[in-house]
Amino acid sequence: MSISNQPSGPPNKSQAGPNLAVYSVGGQIGCATLIIVLVSLFAGIGLDKLLGTKPIFTIIFTLGSAPFSLFLTYKLAMRAVNSINPNKPVATQPKPVEEEEKRE
């Protein structure tokens, strides 16, 4: 009774583009988050050494990088979604008055 996780047929080549785009966005977001955290960490350490303070700037910058990282993650993801699925004009429902005019 083993269940295989492998697909039964050949891979679908029509989904290769969207899958690659998803992996690309994930890579961008991961790298951006890592860079933001590292820059804030080293900036905090540098300011703490420069000013002779305890690790207050390191803590503030590291904690401050979290909301900025979330905001950047949202922006990158929304930009990717808009580029994958561009806005298509939505078909509007005809007004009831227009329907009656068309019937006559």
Backbone as numpy.savetxt, mean C-alpha at the origin, in Angstrom:
# Nx Ny Nz CAx CAy CAz Cx Cy Cz
-5.38 -39.62 2.92 -6.18 -38.45 2.92 -5.33 -37.19 2.92
-4.38 -37.11 2.04 -3.57 -35.90 1.96 -4.19 -34.94 0.95
-4.21 -33.69 1.33 -4.75 -32.65 0.47 -3.58 -31.88 -0.11
-3.57 -31.78 -1.41 -2.48 -31.09 -2.09 -2.80 -29.62 -2.23
-1.84 -28.78 -1.99 -2.01 -27.35 -2.16 -1.61 -26.88 -3.55
-1.23 -27.78 -4.40 -0.79 -27.40 -5.72 -1.98 -27.32 -6.66
-1.96 -26.36 -7.59 -3.06 -26.23 -8.53 -3.16 -27.45 -9.44
-4.38 -27.75 -9.85 -4.60 -28.94 -10.66 -4.22 -28.72 -12.12
-4.28 -27.50 -12.60 -3.98 -27.22 -14.00 -2.76 -26.35 -14.16
-2.45 -25.98 -15.39 -1.31 -25.09 -15.62 -1.58 -23.71 -15.05
-0.54 -22.98 -14.71 -0.76 -21.64 -14.16 -1.40 -20.72 -15.18
-2.25 -19.84 -14.69 -2.97 -18.91 -15.54 -2.07 -17.71 -15.84
-1.68 -17.54 -17.09 -0.75 -16.47 -17.46 -1.43 -15.11 -17.46
-2.76 -15.07 -17.49 -3.44 -13.77 -17.50 -3.36 -13.09 -16.14
-3.07 -13.84 -15.07 -2.95 -13.25 -13.75 -1.51 -12.92 -13.39
-0.58 -13.18 -14.27 0.83 -12.92 -13.97 1.08 -11.44 -13.76
0.46 -10.57 -14.55 0.64 -9.13 -14.41 0.15 -8.59 -13.09
-1.11 -8.87 -12.72 -1.59 -8.37 -11.41 -0.82 -8.96 -10.24
-0.43 -10.24 -10.32 0.33 -10.83 -9.23 1.69 -10.16 -9.09
2.33 -9.87 -10.20 3.62 -9.19 -10.16 3.47 -7.79 -9.59
2.38 -7.12 -9.92 2.13 -5.78 -9.39 1.93 -5.83 -7.88
1.25 -6.85 -7.39 1.03 -6.98 -5.94 2.36 -7.22 -5.23
3.19 -8.09 -5.79 4.51 -8.34 -5.19 5.37 -7.08 -5.22
5.27 -6.33 -6.28 6.04 -5.10 -6.40 5.61 -4.08 -5.35
4.31 -3.94 -5.15 3.81 -3.00 -4.15 4.24 -3.45 -2.75
4.16 -4.75 -2.50 4.60 -5.25 -1.20 6.07 -4.98 -0.96
6.89 -5.12 -1.99 8.31 -4.83 -1.86 8.57 -3.36 -1.62
7.84 -2.51 -2.33 8.00 -1.07 -2.14 7.63 -0.67 -0.72
6.52 -1.17 -0.24 6.05 -0.81 1.09 7.02 -1.33 2.15
7.49 -2.55 1.98 8.43 -3.11 2.95 9.73 -2.34 2.99
10.27 -2.01 1.83 11.53 -1.24 1.78 11.34 0.16 2.34
10.23 0.80 2.00 9.98 2.16 2.50 9.85 2.16 4.02
9.16 1.17 4.57 9.01 1.09 6.03 10.37 0.87 6.70
11.16 -0.03 6.14 12.49 -0.30 6.70 13.36 0.95 6.66
13.34 1.66 5.56 14.16 2.87 5.42 13.70 3.94 6.41
12.40 4.12 6.55 11.88 5.13 7.48 12.30 4.82 8.91
12.16 3.57 9.31 12.51 3.19 10.69 14.02 3.34 10.92
14.82 2.91 9.96 16.28 3.01 10.14 16.75 4.45 10.17
16.20 5.28 9.28 16.59 6.70 9.27 16.20 7.37 10.59
15.00 7.08 11.07 14.58 7.69 12.33 15.42 7.18 13.50
15.78 5.92 13.47 16.61 5.35 14.54 17.99 6.00 14.57
18.64 6.07 13.41 19.98 6.65 13.38 19.96 8.15 13.59
18.91 8.84 13.16 18.80 10.27 13.44 18.62 10.49 14.94
17.83 9.67 15.58 17.66 9.79 17.03 18.94 9.50 17.79
19.65 8.47 17.38 20.93 8.15 18.03 21.92 9.28 17.83
21.96 9.82 16.61 22.88 10.94 16.33 22.55 12.17 17.14
21.28 12.52 17.25 20.90 13.69 18.05 21.18 13.46 19.53
20.94 12.25 20.00 21.22 11.95 21.40 22.72 12.08 21.70
23.56 11.62 20.79 25.01 11.76 21.00 25.44 13.22 20.90
24.86 13.95 19.94 25.23 15.34 19.73 24.85 16.21 20.92
23.65 15.99 21.45 23.16 16.82 22.54 23.47 16.24 23.92
24.01 15.03 23.97 24.37 14.42 25.24 23.16 14.02 26.08
22.07 13.71 25.44 20.87 13.32 26.18 20.77 11.81 26.26
19.88 11.38 27.11 19.59 9.95 27.17 18.83 9.60 25.89
18.47 8.37 25.68 17.88 8.00 24.38 16.47 8.55 24.13
16.25 9.80 24.51 14.91 10.38 24.34 14.60 10.63 22.87
15.55 11.16 22.11 15.31 11.42 20.70 15.18 10.13 19.91
15.92 9.13 20.29 15.80 7.82 19.62 14.40 7.26 19.81
13.89 7.35 21.02 12.54 6.84 21.30 11.50 7.68 20.57
11.61 8.99 20.63 10.63 9.87 19.98 10.62 9.65 18.47
11.79 9.62 17.85 11.85 9.45 16.40 11.36 8.07 15.97
11.72 7.04 16.74 11.29 5.70 16.38 9.78 5.56 16.52
9.22 6.07 17.60 7.76 6.02 17.76 7.06 6.93 16.75
7.69 8.05 16.42 7.12 8.96 15.43 7.17 8.42 14.02
8.06 7.47 13.78 8.14 6.90 12.44 6.97 5.96 12.14
6.32 5.43 13.15 5.21 4.49 12.93 4.02 5.14 12.22
3.51 6.29 12.69 2.39 6.90 11.95 2.78 7.35 10.54
4.00 7.85 10.41 4.46 8.26 9.08 4.57 7.06 8.15
5.04 5.95 8.68 5.14 4.73 7.88 3.76 4.22 7.47
2.80 4.28 8.37 1.43 3.87 8.04 0.83 4.76 6.96
1.05 6.07 7.08 0.55 7.01 6.07 1.18 6.73 4.71
2.49 6.51 4.69 3.17 6.22 3.43 2.71 4.89 2.85
2.46 3.91 3.71 1.94 2.62 3.25 0.60 2.79 2.57
-0.27 3.58 3.18 -1.59 3.85 2.59 -1.45 4.54 1.24
-0.60 5.55 1.17 -0.43 6.29 -0.09 0.13 5.39 -1.19
1.13 4.57 -0.87 1.71 3.68 -1.87 0.69 2.64 -2.33
-0.08 2.11 -1.40 -1.07 1.10 -1.76 -2.17 1.70 -2.62
-2.64 2.89 -2.28 -3.70 3.52 -3.07 -3.20 3.90 -4.46
-1.96 4.34 -4.56 -1.40 4.65 -5.88 -1.32 3.39 -6.73
-0.95 2.28 -6.11 -0.85 1.02 -6.84 -2.23 0.53 -7.27
-3.22 0.66 -6.40 -4.57 0.23 -6.75 -5.10 1.06 -7.90
-4.86 2.36 -7.87 -5.33 3.22 -8.96 -4.62 2.93 -10.27
-3.37 2.51 -10.21 -2.67 2.20 -11.45 -3.05 0.82 -11.99
-3.40 -0.10 -11.11 -3.83 -1.42 -11.56 -5.24 -1.37 -12.10
-6.14 -0.73 -11.38 -7.54 -0.59 -11.78 -7.85 0.89 -11.99
-7.57 1.42 -13.16 -7.86 2.83 -13.37 -9.36 3.09 -13.25
-9.69 4.31 -12.86 -11.10 4.66 -12.68 -11.84 4.52 -14.00
-12.86 3.71 -13.98 -13.69 3.53 -15.16 -14.97 4.32 -14.95
-15.50 4.92 -16.01 -16.75 5.66 -15.83 -17.86 4.70 -15.40
-18.55 5.09 -14.37 -19.62 4.26 -13.84 -20.90 4.57 -14.61
-21.58 3.53 -15.06 -22.85 3.73 -15.76 -23.88 4.23 -14.76
-24.47 5.35 -15.08 -25.45 5.92 -14.17 -26.84 5.40 -14.51
-27.65 5.34 -13.51 -29.03 4.90 -13.70 -29.81 6.05 -14.34
-30.61 5.77 -15.37 -31.41 6.84 -15.96 -32.47 7.30 -14.97
-32.79 8.57 -15.05 -33.80 9.12 -14.16 -35.18 8.64 -14.61
-36.11 8.51 -13.68 -37.45 8.05 -14.05 -38.12 8.96 -15.09
-37.86 10.26 -15.04 -38.47 11.18 -16.00 -37.96 10.86 -17.39
-36.68 10.58 -17.52 -36.12 10.27 -18.83 -36.70 8.98 -19.36
-36.95 8.00 -18.50 -37.54 6.74 -18.95 -38.93 6.97 -19.53
-39.74 7.81 -18.86 -41.10 8.07 -19.36 -41.04 8.80 -20.70
-40.08 9.70 -20.88 -39.97 10.41 -22.14 -39.55 9.45 -23.26
-38.74 8.50 -22.95 -38.30 7.53 -23.96 -39.42 6.61 -24.37
-40.34 6.33 -23.47 -41.45 5.44 -23.77 -42.45 6.09 -24.72
-42.63 7.37 -24.62 -43.65 8.05 -25.44 -43.23 8.25 -26.85
